[in-house]
Amino acid sequence: MGITFDNLSFKYSENLKPLVDKLGWSVDRRAITVLTGASGCGKSTLLYLAAGLYPENSGIITTGHVLIEGKDPAKLNPPERCRLVGMMFQNPELQFCMDTVRNEILFCLENIAIPQEEMEEKLRFSLDFCGIRDLENRALLSLSGGEKQKAALACVVAISPEWVLLDEPFANIDDMSARSIAAALGKLHKEKGVGILAVDHRLDNWIGIADNVAIMKDGRIIPEEIDVRNANPEKLRDLGIIAPGVHYAPSIPQPTPSDIVLEFHNLKACRGKKEILHGISASFRRGMIYAIIGESGSGKSTLFGALSGIFPYSGKALLDGKDIKHLKRSEAGMIGFITQNPQDQFVGGTVRDEILSSLRKDPEAASKSEEILRAIKLWRYRDISPYLLSQGQQRRLGTAALIAYDCHCLVCDEPTYAQDLMNTMAIMDALCREARERNIALIFSTHDRQLAADYADEILTLKEGQLYADSESSL
């Protein structure tokens, strides 16, 4: 039967326009379907509705309904719903309840009353499916963003629902792991008959796996299918799709390298009891843009976490010659951080408050906050909580708020994940212009090699706990 959206309209509150507007769409269980489109068009919301999480936890359905295999997921009790549909969120941390990967998967199985004698077999299958047998006894808090995504997917696979919904499943995973998991999803669909509906802005990992690609625009599915391999690049660009082999188009000034602002000397860092970084030495200059790439779990987030004080480290990390461990409270803002999870940095009660908190010393804060929110297409959401935004919208908000701070170095962990093409370029253009105009160092991590090649002055690779100059560096 599949998933049916029948004349469905949904809004987050009475005073907002519908985000899903009289949507009529059917998703066939016999096909793997990828849903794409511009950030904020309603893709993630559609998954939340299909999973039965909305409107129970947020928002209002004003017309129509959604059915999965003829059942309304919102009316099922949790065990029934879990057997019908499993969902992996953009932010996997929102799903975790236990301490280790093993205990998290077993907890999921307990919640749907799987007999104890069957649990080990399902646990092993899900770990092998996602290629994370080595993470079984790792603490969830010690995992990288990509490893957490794999763990969250393993939980969904272990439950064996009739449908799997995936919200940007490869956003924090390296290309090799993404291709491996996409192939495994194809096998799961073919051999187990599991229905798969995935939201993704990047389609290259789905080539040869997905049967259908649907496009959402302004709260509806547009009546047009696309052939990713043969589609016109300009057409894909207009639809906000990041297609294979398409270059970004940076609009930033050329670099004028200045003095060193940040440097590492034999930097070692641990997550839990495991040493992740094995004596890194590097330097970063003002006005320069640096991309750090590497496989999931290679240590990118650990490096940034050490700089922000989340993870302990030995060796030295110097900012303007001062050890960052010894910076005074008044100097703490000299490094600005965009975290992998934008929710970690929110301090405002509303979207507008979040921007105003960054402009609190500016006499023109009110007008500037409106200008910023309109530029990042969030003005219409100004009076709602930032936690009600999609992950892509939260990322834009967090980036815009941070840019307003006065700092010497900007450190951004996956600043463009879960973004469409146009917003990816808008975020990177804004960050890079700030770096050039304010003569600050910009350091960002990414799994998108094309993004790194197009925007960075220098590309660095983290591998086996060491940082190397990349042979594909643009300088």
N, C-alpha and C positions, 0 to 999 in steps of 0.2 A: 504493500500500500504506500509506504513512504511517508514523507513529511508534507503536510498540506497547510499552507497559509491562506485562509479564506477571508478576503476583504478585510485584512487585519490593519488596524490603526492603533498606534501606541504613542503616548507622550509621557514625559517624566513628571510634569505637573500641569495643572489646569491652565496656567497662564503661558505655557509654551506651545509652539506649533508641534504637530505630530512629527516624530522622528521616523516612524514607519507609517506610511500614508496609504490606506486602502490597498494593501498589498495582496495580490493574488499570485501564488506561486506553488508549484509542486516539485518536490525533490525525490527522484526515483532511487529506491534502495539498491537497485541493480547496477547503479553507476556511482563512481566517485565524483563528487561535485565540489568544485572550488568556487567560492564567492569572493569577488574582488570589487574594487571601486575606491573612490576617494576617501580619505580619513574623515570620520564623523558622519558618513552617509547613513549609518544605521546597521552595519554588518554585525558588529559584536552584540548590539541590542537584539538583533534577530536570533542569534544563537541563544541568548539568555531567555528569550521567549520560548524557543523550541525546547530548551532544557527544563522549562517550568519554573525558573528562578524569578522571572518577571511574569505577572505583576505582583506576585506574593511578597517580594522584597523591595520592590521599587516600581513607581510609575503606574499608569492607568491604560487599560485597553478600552478604547472608546467604541470601536466597531470590530466585528469579526471574531475569529478564533484561530488557534493553531492545533493541529492534531498530528500525533506520531503513531503510525500503524493503527489509526482509527481512535486513538485515546488522547484525551487532554492531559498533557504531562503535569499541568499545574494542579490537577485534581487527584493525583496519585499520592500515596504515602511514600516516604523516602525510599524504603527498600524496593517497592514496585517501580518507582521512577528510575532508580539506579540500574535496574535490570533492563529497562527500556532504553535509557539514554545516558551516556556518560559524556562529560564535557571537560576539556582542558582549557583553563583560563589563560589569558595573555600573561598574567602575573601568577606563576605557580605557587608563590608563597601564600596566596589567599586560600589555598586548598589544604595546606598541611596542618595536621593536628598533633602528630607524634614527634619523637626525637630522632629516630633513624629511618633510613629508607625502608629497611625490612619491616620495622614496626608500623610504618605508615601504610604499607601495602596490606599487611595482616589486619590492621584496623579497618581498612576498607572492606576486606572480605568478611570480617566479623559482623559488620553493619548490614550485610545482606544475608547473614545466617548461612554462610558456606560451611559445611561440615569440616571439622578440624583436620580430619585425615586427608582432605582434598587441598588444604591450604598451601602446603609446601610445593605441590606440583604447579599450582597456579602462580605462586610466587616465583618459582624458577622460570616458568614460561615468560612472565612479564619482564623479568630482569634481562633474560636473554633476548627478548624481542627488542628491547631498547638498548641493548649492548652495555648494560651497567651492572653486570654481576660483581664487578670490583667495588661498587658503591654500596653493596647490600648493607653493611654495618656502619657506614659513614653517618655522622650526624648531619641532619638536613641543613643546619645552620652553617656547616663547614663547606657546603657545596657551592660551586660557581653558579651563575645564572643559567648557563646552558645545561649543567648537570641537574639543576632543579627542574628544568623543563622536561628532561628525560625521565626523571623520577615521577613527575606528575603524570606523564603519559603512561608510565608503567602501572600506575594505580588504576587508570582507566582501563587499560588492557586486561589487568587482572580480574576486574569485575565482569568482563565479557558482556557488555550491553548489546542490545540489538543495533543501536546507533552510536557512533562516536562523533562528537562535535569538537572541532579543533579551532581555537582562536589564535592565529599567528603562531603555529606550533614550532616554527623554525627561527623565531625572532632572535634568540640568543644562542643558537647552535651553529657550529662551523659547517661549511659546505659539505664536507665528507660525511659528517654525522647526519646532516639533513637529508642527503640523498639516500643514505642507508635506511633511515627511518621511513622515508617516503616509500621506498621499495617494500619495506616490511608492512606498511599500511596497505599497500596494494595486494600483498600476499594474504593479509588478514581478511580483506574484503573478498578476495577470490575464493579462499579456502573455507572461511568461516561464515561467509554471507553477511558480514557486518556492514551496515550502511555507514557511509562516511561523508560528512559535510564539513569543509574546512574554509575558514576565512584567511586570506593571505594576500599581501600586496606584491609579493615576489612569486613569480610563476615558474621560474626556471627549475625548481626542485620537483615540480609536478608534471613536467613534460614526460610523456610516455606512461604516466601513472593515472592522471585524472582523465575522466571520460567527458566531463562537461565543465566549462568555465562560464559562470554567470556574473553579470555586472550589476551592481546596485548604484543607483543615483537618485538623490533627493527622496529617499525613503521608499523607492520602488525598484523592482527588477526591470531593467530595460530589455525590450524584446529583440535581443541581438546576441548571438554567440560569437566567440572569437577563436581563431586559430592562432595560438601564441607563436608558433614557429614562423608563420607566414604573414602575420598581421603587420600593417603599416606602423613603423615606430612612432610616427607623429600621432597616429590615432590612439595608440596605447598611451602615449604621453598625455594626451588630452583627457583620457579616462583615469589618470592617476596611477597607472600600472607600471611597475618596475620590471621591464622585460629583459631577457638575456641579451648581452652584448651591446646594450644601449648605454652610451656615456652620459654622465651628468654634465651640466653646463655651468661651471663655477663663474660667478661674476664678482671676483675679489681682486684687490690690487696685488701686485707682485711683492714678494718679501724683501725686507731690508733688515737682514740679520743684525742683532745688537748684542749686548753683553749677556752672559749666562745668568738666568734667574733661578733655575732649579737644577740640582745635581744630586746624584746618588753615588755613594761610595760603599761597595761591598754590602749592599742592602739584602738582608735575609728576612723572610717573613713566614709565619706559620698560620694555618687555619686549624684550630684544635691542636692536636699533637703532631700534625703532619707539616713538614717544611715544604712550602710551595715555591718560594723564591730563593735561589741558591747563590747569593752574592752578586747582585746586579750593580753595575756601574754605568752611568750615562749622564749626559748634560743636555739642558734645554735652554734655548735662547729666546729673548723677548722678540715679539713680532713674528715668530715662526709657528708653523702648524705641523703637529706631529700626529701620525696615526699609529696605534699599537694594534697589531693583529695577532692571531694565534688560535689554536683549537680550543674548544670548550674545555674548561678546567685547566688551561695552561697557566693561569695566574693573573690575568688582566684585572679582574675585580679585586683580587687580593692586593695587588700593587696599589690600586687606588684606595682600597680600604686602609692600607698601612699609612698612606699619606694623610687620610682623614682621621686617624687615631682609632679606627675600629679594630684593626689587627695589630698585635705587637710586632716589632721588628728590631733587628740589630743592625749594626753598621750606621751609616749616616745618610740623612736626607736633608739637604740644605736649601733654604729659600733665601735668596739674597745673602748667602753666606751664613745664615743662622740656622741651627738645627731646629727643625719644625717641632721637635719634642719640647723645646724650651721657649717657644713663642709665647708672648704675653697674650692675655685674653683680648686686648685691643688689637693684636696683630693676627688673630685667628682667621679673620676674613681675607687675609692676603692671598689665600688659595680658595677659589670658588669651585664647588663640586656639583655636578649633575649626576645623581645616583642612577643605577640601573633601574631601580624601582622609584618612580617619581613620587609616589605617596610618602616615601620616607622623608621628603624635604618640605612637605606642605606645612604651613603655619597659620594660614588664613581660614576663616570660616566659610568664605565664599570665593569664587573665582576672582572677583574684583579685589577682595581683601588680600589675596595672595600677591597680586601685582603691587598693591598699595604698600604692603609691608617692605617691599624692596625700594620704594620711592619715598619712604617716610620722611626723609630729610629734604625732599624736593618741594619747593613752594607751588609748583605746577603739577603736583602728583595726580590730581583728579583728571585733568585733561590728558595727561600723558598715559594714565592707566587705560583710558578709553581708546586712545590711539594704538597702544600696544595690543589690547584685546581685539580690536578690529583687524589689526594686521595679522594676527594668528587665528582669526576666524572663530573667536570665542566670546565675542561681545554679547551674543544672544543668551549665553549661559552665565552672565556676570553675577547673578544673584543666587546661584545654586552652589552646593558644596563641590569642591574640586574632586571629591571622591566619587561623585556621580558621573564624571566624565569618562569617556572611553580611555583606554591606556594610551592611544595615540594622542588624544587631546590633552591628557595629563602630561605627557612628555613635552608637548609644545608649551604648556603653561609653565612647567618647571624650568624649561630652558629660557623662556622669556623673563621669568622672575629673576633668574640668576644673572642674566646679562646686565641687569640694572645695577648689580653690586660693583663696588670699586675694588678690584683685586689685581694682583700681579701675574697670576697664572690661573687659567681655566682648565679644569680636569673633568672630562665628560665621559661617562661610562655608557656606551651604546646610545648616543644622543638621538639617533634616527630610527631606532627599532619601532616597528608597528606603524610606520608612516608611509603614506603614498608618495609617489614620485615628486609631486610639486612641493609637498610639505617637507620632504627630505631635503630638497634643494634650498627651500626657504630657511630651514633651521641651520643648515651648514653655511649658507651665505651669510646669515646674521652672525653666527659664531665667528666665522673667519674674518668678516669685516671688523668686528670688535677687536680681534687679535691684532689686526693690522693697524687700525686707527688708534687704539689705546696702547699699542706697543707692548702687548702681553703675550705670554706663551699659551698656546692652545694645544692640549693633549687630549685626544679622543681615542676610544677603543671601538672597534667594529669588526664584524665578520664579513663585511661587504668589501672585497678587494677593489672593486671598481670605484667605490666611494673613496677609499684610501688613496688610490692612484690619482683620482681626479682632483682631490682637495688638499692632500698633505704635501708639505715641502719635503718631509722625510718620513719614511715608513720604517717602523721597528717591529720585529717579530719576537714574541715570547714563546719559547720552546724549551721544555724540560727545565723550567726554572731559571732560564737565562734569557737575556735581552740582546737581540742581534740586529744590526743594520740590515734592512731588507734589500735584496738585489734588485727589486722592482721599484725602489724609491724613485720619486719623480725628480729628485735633485741628485 
